[in-house]
Amino acid sequence: MLQIELWKRVLIWGLVALGLVLALPNGFYNRVEMHNDAVTAIDAGADTTANRDQEALWPSFLPSGLVNLGLDLRGGAHLLAEVRVEEVYESRMKALWPEVRDMFRGQIRRVDSPTDQLRIRLRDVDTSEALTQLRTLAQPVVSLTAAGQLDLDISEDDGIFILQLSDAEKQATDERTILQSLEIIRRRIDEVGTREPTIQRQGTDRILIQVPGLGSAQELKDIIGTTAQLTFQPVVGIAASLDDNPGIGNEILPGVDGDSAFYILEENAVVTGEELVDSQPGFDQNGAPAVTFRFNTSGARKFGDYTAENIGQLFAIVLDEEVISAPRIQSHIAGGSGQITGNFSVEEATNLSILLRAGALPAGLDFLEERTIGPELGADSIEAGKIATIVAFVAVLVFMFLSYGLFGVFANIALIINIGLLFGILSMFGATLTLPGIAGIVLTVGMAVDANVLIFERIREELKGGKKPARAIELGYEKALSAIVDANITTLITAVILFLMGSGPVKGFAITLGAGIVTSVFTAIFVTRLLVVMWFERRRPKTLEV
């Protein structure tokens, strides 16, 4: 018998209503966007009258989730960066030197070597015994693919001992460096409050960064381009220029703009920015902008011990290879907190605190490609997408009406509901809509009626076979179900593969296609059937024309 239980009807219409309510904010995009920005600003502490007025633009009891517009629709900044992984090898060798020096104190001399190696010469030490001692420094590689291998290759050539990272350790280090860079870039961009950035790995050592709504590629580079490597290093002396010989184990770094001094520093830092747990903008005792910081337990102990033992000595605060301050230690600094002062503006102090709080990039970035996409181009893309969607939508509506009459009208109603549900799902998950995503929606419009075509053709066949209208409708839905499910599952599998294997625009297409398949199957199997049943119960036709 052709009937649907009451609870199923309530559930179907409830899901339809929920989806349409979730999609509703996209019909008032600018207003809701201003409301969301104001709510975010108020939560961050900017509780101003202007923000309160913007917050009131949209009722708080209604959903406020939007389908975010991607870079090609909103405009924004695009960067392709290459991570200088070789810098990490150099840092590892620098960090290894103090341990090697202490192992052979008084018998060791460091010789010039490539940046990714540490070369030493020993006197009065047996070669085989020295190699045995040096090999105790090697540790197992932390990687599933390099189990049992060591992180250091140690060899001897004509009295010179050579230490360098093993190939397995370099591979594991590269992987960690890229993943760490991805996370730090994401944290920096998120702290600035931009919308729905795309940050993903490209190849082995490159990172794609796209931020919709940003004014220029340079603005994006200013956010992420600074390495923000903060170190606290002992000052050995003052040099006349960068060309002076600092001595092995030392380096010469310039002062920041306005400071003409060149500082000779020990390469090995007392404390690094990795041991910072917090950094906030503030003001110094003279009311000038400054940055306060706080170390973790380990950093606080090292910082306190060094300042206690070196009262009266200069101590350099180094940011990205520049000495931003070199104060003289006046007393023991306990507690692990301090303040960085300099010629900062309020904006510079705020940005520096964000960079330090997000963490230092493990290596520098080379920007291989940069583009700024203007909002005018995005507006043109949106308009073109609207036209394509409307043309496809109207063509499908007309075709279904001409082909199936009243049943085509039911399919068209379901198609309209389908688009609303699709935007509701995208809004609920905060998905980003790109131009390929619009193509996915257009494809969904075309595919959405496939299931209805299968059902209606099956009903026609049952009617030709002499079945009564009620039985023909029931059998039409039952017998078409397997074909509908099979066809849509294969397309859904394709969408999943595109999402997992693709990147950027391909992912956007896969998301809209996958969500469209789900809503299409729901509306075809449940919504159109419910519409047909409600009509049939009201009219009770003796004959049926599809």
Secondary structure in CASP SS format (residue, H / E / C, confidence):
PFRMAT SS
TARGET T0000
AUTHOR 0000-0000-0000
METHOD secondary structure of the structure
MODEL  1
M C 1.00
L C 1.00
Q C 1.00
I C 1.00
E C 1.00
L H 1.00
W H 1.00
K H 1.00
R H 1.00
V H 1.00
L H 1.00
I H 1.00
W H 1.00
G H 1.00
L H 1.00
V H 1.00
A H 1.00
L H 1.00
G H 1.00
L H 1.00
V H 1.00
L H 1.00
A H 1.00
L H 1.00
P H 1.00
N H 1.00
G H 1.00
F H 1.00
Y H 1.00
N H 1.00
R H 1.00
V H 1.00
E H 1.00
M H 1.00
H H 1.00
N H 1.00
D H 1.00
A H 1.00
V H 1.00
T H 1.00
A H 1.00
I H 1.00
D H 1.00
A C 1.00
G C 1.00
A C 1.00
D C 1.00
T C 1.00
T H 1.00
A H 1.00
N H 1.00
R H 1.00
D H 1.00
Q H 1.00
E H 1.00
A C 1.00
L C 1.00
W C 1.00
P C 1.00
S C 1.00
F C 1.00
L C 1.00
P C 1.00
S C 1.00
G C 1.00
L C 1.00
V C 1.00
N E 1.00
L E 1.00
G C 1.00
L H 1.00
D H 1.00
L H 1.00
R H 1.00
G C 1.00
G E 1.00
A E 1.00
H E 1.00
L E 1.00
L E 1.00
A E 1.00
E E 1.00
V E 1.00
R C 1.00
V C 1.00
E H 1.00
E H 1.00
V H 1.00
Y H 1.00
E H 1.00
S H 1.00
R H 1.00
M H 1.00
K H 1.00
A H 1.00
L H 1.00
W H 1.00
P H 1.00
E H 1.00
V H 1.00
R H 1.00
D H 1.00
M H 1.00
F C 1.00
R C 1.00
G C 1.00
Q C 1.00
I E 1.00
R E 1.00
R E 1.00
V E 1.00
D C 1.00
S C 1.00
P C 1.00
T C 1.00
D C 1.00
Q E 1.00
L E 1.00
R E 1.00
I E 1.00
R E 1.00
L E 1.00
R C 1.00
D C 1.00
V C 1.00
D C 1.00
T H 1.00
S H 1.00
E H 1.00
A H 1.00
L H 1.00
T H 1.00
Q H 1.00
L H 1.00
R H 1.00
T C 1.00
L C 1.00
A C 1.00
Q C 1.00
P E 1.00
V C 1.00
V C 1.00
S C 1.00
L H 1.00
T H 1.00
A H 1.00
A C 1.00
G C 1.00
Q C 1.00
L E 1.00
D C 1.00
L E 1.00
D E 1.00
I E 1.00
S E 1.00
E E 1.00
D E 1.00
D C 1.00
G C 1.00
I E 1.00
F E 1.00
I E 1.00
L E 1.00
Q E 1.00
L E 1.00
S C 1.00
D H 1.00
A H 1.00
E H 1.00
K H 1.00
Q H 1.00
A H 1.00
T H 1.00
D H 1.00
E H 1.00
R H 1.00
T H 1.00
I H 1.00
L H 1.00
Q H 1.00
S H 1.00
L H 1.00
E H 1.00
I H 1.00
I H 1.00
R H 1.00
R H 1.00
R H 1.00
I H 1.00
D H 1.00
E H 1.00
V H 1.00
G C 1.00
T C 1.00
R C 1.00
E C 1.00
P C 1.00
T E 1.00
I E 1.00
Q E 1.00
R E 1.00
Q E 1.00
G C 1.00
T C 1.00
D C 1.00
R E 1.00
I E 1.00
L E 1.00
I E 1.00
Q E 1.00
V E 1.00
P E 1.00
G C 1.00
L C 1.00
G C 1.00
S C 1.00
A H 1.00
Q H 1.00
E H 1.00
L H 1.00
K H 1.00
D H 1.00
I H 1.00
I H 1.00
G C 1.00
T C 1.00
T C 1.00
A C 1.00
Q C 1.00
L E 1.00
T E 1.00
F E 1.00
Q E 1.00
P E 1.00
V E 1.00
V E 1.00
G E 1.00
I E 1.00
A E 1.00
A C 1.00
S C 1.00
L C 1.00
D C 1.00
D C 1.00
N C 1.00
P C 1.00
G C 1.00
I C 1.00
G C 1.00
N E 1.00
E E 1.00
I E 1.00
L E 1.00
P E 1.00
G E 1.00
V C 1.00
D C 1.00
G C 1.00
D C 1.00
S C 1.00
A C 1.00
F E 1.00
Y E 1.00
I E 1.00
L E 1.00
E E 1.00
E C 1.00
N C 1.00
A C 1.00
V C 1.00
V E 1.00
T E 1.00
G H 1.00
E H 1.00
E H 1.00
L E 1.00
V E 1.00
D E 1.00
S E 1.00
Q E 1.00
P E 1.00
G E 1.00
F E 1.00
D C 1.00
Q C 1.00
N C 1.00
G C 1.00
A C 1.00
P E 1.00
A E 1.00
V E 1.00
T E 1.00
F E 1.00
R E 1.00
F E 1.00
N C 1.00
T H 1.00
S H 1.00
G H 1.00
A H 1.00
R H 1.00
K H 1.00
F H 1.00
G H 1.00
D H 1.00
Y H 1.00
T H 1.00
A H 1.00
E H 1.00
N C 1.00
I C 1.00
G C 1.00
Q C 1.00
L E 1.00
F E 1.00
A E 1.00
I E 1.00
V E 1.00
L E 1.00
D C 1.00
E C 1.00
E E 1.00
V E 1.00
I E 1.00
S E 1.00
A C 1.00
P C 1.00
R E 1.00
I C 1.00
Q C 1.00
S C 1.00
H C 1.00
I C 1.00
A C 1.00
G C 1.00
G C 1.00
S E 1.00
G E 1.00
Q E 1.00
I E 1.00
T E 1.00
G C 1.00
N C 1.00
F C 1.00
S C 1.00
V H 1.00
E H 1.00
E H 1.00
A H 1.00
T H 1.00
N H 1.00
L H 1.00
S H 1.00
I H 1.00
L H 1.00
L H 1.00
R H 1.00
A H 1.00
G C 1.00
A C 1.00
L C 1.00
P C 1.00
A C 1.00
G C 1.00
L E 1.00
D E 1.00
F E 1.00
L E 1.00
E E 1.00
E E 1.00
R E 1.00
T E 1.00
I E 1.00
G C 1.00
P H 1.00
E H 1.00
L H 1.00
G H 1.00
A H 1.00
D H 1.00
S H 1.00
I H 1.00
E H 1.00
A H 1.00
G H 1.00
K H 1.00
I H 1.00
A H 1.00
T H 1.00
I H 1.00
V H 1.00
A H 1.00
F H 1.00
V H 1.00
A H 1.00
V H 1.00
L H 1.00
V H 1.00
F H 1.00
M H 1.00
F H 1.00
L H 1.00
S H 1.00
Y H 1.00
G C 1.00
L H 1.00
F H 1.00
G H 1.00
V H 1.00
F H 1.00
A H 1.00
N H 1.00
I H 1.00
A H 1.00
L H 1.00
I H 1.00
I H 1.00
N H 1.00
I H 1.00
G H 1.00
L H 1.00
L H 1.00
F H 1.00
G H 1.00
I H 1.00
L H 1.00
S H 1.00
M H 1.00
F C 1.00
G C 1.00
A C 1.00
T E 1.00
L E 1.00
T C 1.00
L H 1.00
P H 1.00
G H 1.00
I H 1.00
A H 1.00
G H 1.00
I H 1.00
V H 1.00
L H 1.00
T H 1.00
V H 1.00
G H 1.00
M H 1.00
A H 1.00
V C 1.00
D H 1.00
A H 1.00
N H 1.00
V H 1.00
L H 1.00
I H 1.00
F H 1.00
E H 1.00
R H 1.00
I H 1.00
R H 1.00
E H 1.00
E H 1.00
L H 1.00
K H 1.00
G C 1.00
G C 1.00
K C 1.00
K C 1.00
P H 1.00
A H 1.00
R H 1.00
A H 1.00
I H 1.00
E H 1.00
L H 1.00
G H 1.00
Y H 1.00
E H 1.00
K H 1.00
A H 1.00
L H 1.00
S H 1.00
A H 1.00
I H 1.00
V H 1.00
D H 1.00
A H 1.00
N H 1.00
I H 1.00
T H 1.00
T H 1.00
L H 1.00
I H 1.00
T H 1.00
A H 1.00
V H 1.00
I H 1.00
L H 1.00
F H 1.00
L H 1.00
M H 1.00
G C 1.00
S C 1.00
G C 1.00
P H 1.00
V H 1.00
K H 1.00
G H 1.00
F H 1.00
A H 1.00
I H 1.00
T H 1.00
L H 1.00
G H 1.00
A H 1.00
G H 1.00
I H 1.00
V H 1.00
T H 1.00
S H 1.00
V H 1.00
F H 1.00
T H 1.00
A H 1.00
I H 1.00
F H 1.00
V H 1.00
T H 1.00
R H 1.00
L H 1.00
L H 1.00
V H 1.00
V H 1.00
M H 1.00
W H 1.00
F H 1.00
E H 1.00
R H 1.00
R H 1.00
R C 1.00
P C 1.00
K C 1.00
T C 1.00
L C 1.00
E C 1.00
V C 1.00
END
